[in-house]
């Protein structure tokens, strides 16, 4: 059992993402473009592209936008050449933070990320300073009330690495990042639909924050997520 406020934190995160829908489109287009550039434009042979497309369609992105992003990635259309960069640091109470960016200007991006950390009580660290505190994995979250034993059986049969039951009744299924799409599809065929399904950097240990510390930490996360070059922000914080 773990993370008794996991479900509340997931719902809070989803709500904040929905409020930033326009920015989500921009981020997804970048992700699709880079995924296509790195692994080709065929989602059947490019799991990263497939996942990015699934996320885009889940956000009701028009098919034309998706196809243009793929073509920019494969070079069939002209477009900006984005570079992937990861920054690491610490927030309030020693919370570990990882910031994944896509940028066409590394100098601008590092300055913006460092400023966000510094202004909001955090510290930007060197490469590798917190990466060891996270696990790269596929993560599916199922709502409280999901049939635990049946889901566990379906997940194991599908090739999941682990199934975790949280104190609030929500269930996490973890997979190898490379087999995430296949495991997710197999579980869904068994009748289980996750509320959240992503390839993430999952913290090995979480830091519970309350009161003023929670407010300060949320401001730091908001400041980082508001940056144009930031794709994802992962942290070990969990809010009470």
For each residue, the residues with C-beta under 8 A, 3 or more apart:
1: 4 165 166 167
2: 6 164 166 167 206
3: 6 9 166 167 168 206 238
4: 1 166 167 168
5: 8 9 168 208 238 239 240
6: 2 3 9 10 141 166 167 168 170 172 238
7: 10 11 141 143 144 166 168 169 170
8: 5 11 12 168 239
9: 3 5 6 12 13 238 239
10: 6 7 13 14 141 170 195 196
11: 7 8 14 15
12: 8 9 15 16 239
13: 9 10 16 17
14: 10 11 17 18 195 196
15: 11 12 18 19
16: 12 13 19 20 222 225
17: 13 14 20 21 24
18: 14 15 21
19: 15 16
20: 16 17 23 24 225
21: 17 18 24 25 59
22: 25 26
23: 20 26 27
24: 17 20 21 27 28 59
25: 21 22 28 29 56 59 61 65
26: 22 23 29 30 228
27: 23 24 30 31 102 231
28: 24 25 31 32 52 55 56 59 61 69
29: 25 26 32 33 56 65 69
30: 26 27 33 34 82 102 231
31: 27 28 34 35 52 55 102 231
32: 28 29 35 36 49 52 53 56 66 69 70 73
33: 29 30 36 37 69 70 72 73 79 82
34: 30 31 37 38 73 82 84 102
35: 31 32 38 39 46 48 49 51 52 73
36: 32 33 39 40 41 46 49 69 70 71 72 73 74
37: 33 34 73 74 75
38: 34 35 48 73
39: 35 36 45 46 47 48 49
40: 36 45 46 49 74
41: 36 46 49 70 71 73 74 76
42: 45 46 49
43: 46 49 50 53
44: 50
45: 39 40 42
46: 35 36 39 40 41 42 43 49 50
47: 39 50 51 178 180 181
48: 35 38 39 51 52
49: 32 35 36 39 40 41 42 43 46 52 53 70
50: 43 44 46 47 53 54 181
51: 35 47 48 54 55 180 181 198 199
52: 28 31 32 35 48 49 55 56
53: 32 43 49 50 56 57 66
54: 50 51 57 58 181
55: 28 31 51 52 58 59 198
56: 25 28 29 32 52 53 59 61 65 66
57: 53 54 60 61 63 66
58: 54 55
59: 21 24 25 28 55 56
60: 57
61: 25 28 56 57 65 66
62: 65 66
63: 57 66 67
64: 67 68
65: 25 29 56 61 62 68 69
66: 32 53 56 57 61 62 63 69 70
67: 63 64 70 71
68: 64 65 71 72 77
69: 28 29 32 33 36 65 66 72 73
70: 32 33 36 41 49 66 67 73 74
71: 36 41 67 68 74 76 77
72: 33 36 68 69 75 76 77 78 79
73: 32 33 34 35 36 37 38 41 69 70 79
74: 36 37 40 41 70 71
75: 37 72
76: 41 71 72
77: 68 71 72
78: 72
79: 33 72 73
80: 104
81: 104
82: 30 33 34 102 103 104
83: 102 103 104 106
84: 34 100 101 102
85: 100 101 102 103 106 109 110
86: 98 99 100 101 127 131
87: 98 99 101 110 113 124
88: 96 97 98 99 124 125 126 127 128 129 130 131
89: 97 99 117 122 123 124 125 129 130
90: 94 95 96 97 122 123 125 129 130
91: 94 95 96 97 117 120 121 122 216 217 220 221 235 237
92: 95 121 122 209 213 216 217 220 237
93: 207 209 213 217 237
94: 90 91 207
95: 90 91 92 207 209 217 235 236 237
96: 88 90 91 130 133 134 203 207 235 236
97: 88 89 90 91 117 122 130 220 221 224 233 234 235 236
98: 86 87 88 130 131 134 201 233 234 235
99: 86 87 88 89 113 224 230 232 233 234
100: 84 85 86 201 230 231 232 233 234
101: 84 85 86 87 109 113 227 229 230 231
102: 27 30 31 34 82 83 84 85 229 231
103: 82 83 85 106 108 109 229
104: 80 81 82 83
105: 108 109 229
106: 83 85 103 109 110
107: 110 111
108: 103 105 111 112 229
109: 85 101 103 105 106 112 113 227 229
110: 85 87 106 107 113 114
111: 107 108 114 115
112: 108 109 115 116 227 229
113: 87 99 101 109 110 116 117 124 224 227 229 230
114: 110 111 117 118 124
115: 111 112 118 119
116: 112 113 119 120 122 220 223 224 227
117: 89 91 97 113 114 120 122 123 124 220 224
118: 114 115 122 123 124
119: 115 116 223
120: 91 116 117 216 219 220 223
121: 91 92 216 220
122: 89 90 91 92 97 116 117 118 220
123: 89 90 117 118
124: 87 88 89 113 114 117 118
125: 88 89 90 129 130
126: 88 129
127: 86 88 131
128: 88 131 132
129: 88 89 90 125 126
130: 88 89 90 96 97 98 125 133 134
131: 86 88 98 127 128 134
132: 128
133: 96 130 203 204 205 236
134: 96 98 130 131 201 202 203 204 234 236
135: 174 201 202 203 204
136: 177 199 200 201 202
137: 161 174 175 176 177 180 199 200 202
138: 174 175 176 177 179 180 183 184 197 198 199 200
139: 172 173 174 175 196 197 198 199 200 202
140: 172 173 174 175 184 187 194 196 197
141: 6 7 10 170 171 172 194 195 196 197
142: 146 151 170 171 172 173 192 194 195
143: 7 146 170 195
144: 7 168 169 170
145: 169
146: 142 143 151 170 171 192
147: 150 151
148: 151 152 165 171
149: 152 153
150: 147 153 154 190 192
151: 142 146 147 148 154 155 163 171 173 187 192
152: 148 149 155 156 163 171
153: 149 150 156 157
154: 150 151 157 158 186 187 190 191 192
155: 151 152 158 160 163 173 183 187
156: 152 153 159 160 163
157: 153 154 186 190
158: 154 155 182 183 186 187 190
159: 156 175 176 179 182 183 186
160: 155 156 163 173 174 175 183 187
161: 137 174 175 176
162: 172 173 174
163: 151 152 155 156 160 171 172 173 174
164: 2 171 172 173 174
165: 1 148 169 170 171 172
166: 1 2 3 4 6 7 169 170 171 172
167: 1 2 3 4 6
168: 3 4 5 6 7 8 144
169: 7 144 145 165 166
170: 6 7 10 141 142 143 144 146 165 166
171: 141 142 146 148 151 152 163 164 165 166
172: 6 139 140 141 142 162 163 164 165 166
173: 139 140 142 151 155 160 162 163 164 183 187 194
174: 135 137 138 139 140 160 161 162 163 164 202
175: 137 138 139 140 159 160 161 179 180 183 184
176: 137 138 159 161 179 180
177: 136 137 138 180 199
178: 47
179: 138 159 175 176 182 183
180: 47 51 137 138 175 176 177 183 184 197 199
181: 47 50 51 54 184 185
182: 158 159 179 185 186
183: 138 155 158 159 160 173 175 179 180 186 187
184: 138 140 175 180 181 187 188 194 197
185: 181 182 188 189
186: 154 157 158 159 182 183 189 190
187: 140 151 154 155 158 160 173 183 184 190 192 194
188: 184 185 191 192 193 194
189: 185 186
190: 150 154 157 158 186 187
191: 154 188
192: 142 146 150 151 154 187 188
193: 188
194: 140 141 142 173 184 187 188 197
195: 10 14 141 142 143
196: 10 14 139 140 141
197: 138 139 140 141 180 184 194
198: 51 55 138 139
199: 51 136 137 138 139 177 180
200: 136 137 138 139 232 234
201: 98 100 134 135 136 232 234
202: 134 135 136 137 139 174 234
203: 96 133 134 135 206 234 235 236
204: 133 134 135
205: 133 236
206: 2 3 203 236 237 238
207: 93 94 95 96 236 237 238
208: 5 238 239 240
209: 92 93 95 213 214 217 237 238 239 240
210: 213 214 239 240
211: 214 215
212: 215 216
213: 92 93 209 210 216 217
214: 209 210 211 217 218 237 239 240
215: 211 212 218 219
216: 91 92 120 121 212 213 219 220
217: 91 92 93 95 209 213 214 220 221 235 237 239
218: 214 215 221 222 239
219: 120 215 216 222 223
220: 91 92 97 116 117 120 121 122 216 217 223 224
221: 91 97 217 218 224 225 233 235 237
222: 16 218 219 225 226
223: 116 119 120 219 220 226 227
224: 97 99 113 116 117 220 221 227 230 233
225: 16 20 221 222 230 233
226: 222 223 230
227: 101 109 112 113 116 223 224 230
228: 26
229: 101 102 103 105 108 109 112 113
230: 99 100 101 113 224 225 226 227 233
231: 27 30 31 100 101 102
232: 99 100 200 201
233: 97 98 99 100 221 224 225 230
234: 97 98 99 100 134 200 201 202 203
235: 91 95 96 97 98 203 217 221
236: 95 96 97 133 134 203 205 206 207
237: 91 92 93 95 206 207 209 214 217 221
238: 3 5 6 9 206 207 208 209
239: 5 8 9 12 208 209 210 214 217 218
240: 5 208 209 210 214
